[in-house]
Amino acid sequence: MDTQWQVQEAKQRFSEVLRRAQSDGPQFVTRHGTPVAVVLDIEAFHKLSGARVSFVDYLLSGPKTDDAGELIPDRSNDLPREIDLSDLG
């Protein structure tokens, strides 16, 4: 199937352009033979754009540090298990 549409044809048959974007993949819109736009299925758009994280959230997602800038390890504060050493000796 053809995936290229002239602007005027894309305007007149927009519903079909959308349907083909979902079923056949990206649809290219041209003006005077030059590609000027692409119509994508929403899932394809999300894959291309990826999850956007704000700069602040990115910085806050890093390792935790104390006031001196030292890394705080992500370790459990649980006490170690008890071991019975009476059988060793």
N, C-alpha and C positions, 0 to 999 in steps of 0.2 A: 504494500500500500504506500501511496505517496504521503510523505510527512511534511511537505512544504506547501504553504498557503500564501497567496498574495494577500495583502492587507484587506482589500475590498472583499475578497472571497471569505476570509476569516471572519470579518464582521458579519457578513450575511449568513454564514453557516457556523456561528460560534458554538452552538450546542454540539454539533458534530465534531468540531475541533476538540472540545472538552472530552467527548466520548472517546475519541481516538487517542487522546493523551492518556486516558486511563487504560485502554485496551492495547494500544500499539506502541506506546512510549512517547517521547518528546515530539512536539509538533512545532515546526519552525515557521515563523511568519516573515515574509520578505516584502520589501518595498523596492521597486525597480530592480528586482533580481538580487538585492543585497539582504542577507538575514538581519532583522532588526529586533526580533523577540523570539522567545521559546515558551511554549505552554507545556507545563509539567504536571503530572499527577502529583497530588499532595504528598504521597509516600516518597516519591522520588525527590521532591523538594526537601523533605525532612532528612533524608539520607545525605543529601548534598550539604545542607546547612549545618547539620550536627547540632548538638546541644550547646547553646551559648551560655557561658557563665560570666557573671560580672567580675570585674577585676578585684573588687573587694571580696567577693565570695571565693575567688581563686586564692587570694592571699590567706584568707581565714581557713582554708582547707589544708594548709600546710602543716608540718609537724608543730607540736606545741612547745613553747619555750617558757622558761621562768623569767623573772625580772632582769637577770644578768645575761639573758640571751642563750643560756644553756638549754639543750634539748631535754625535754621531759619524756622519758621512755614510756611507751604504752605497755606497761606491765601490770599484772595483777598484784594487788596488795594483800592477797591471801597468804596465810602462813603456810610453810611447807608441810607436807604430810608427816605424820609421826612414823618412825621406823623402830621396830622392836629389835634391839641389839643383843638381847639376852641369849638368843640362840647361837650367837657367833662364838661364844667362848668357853 
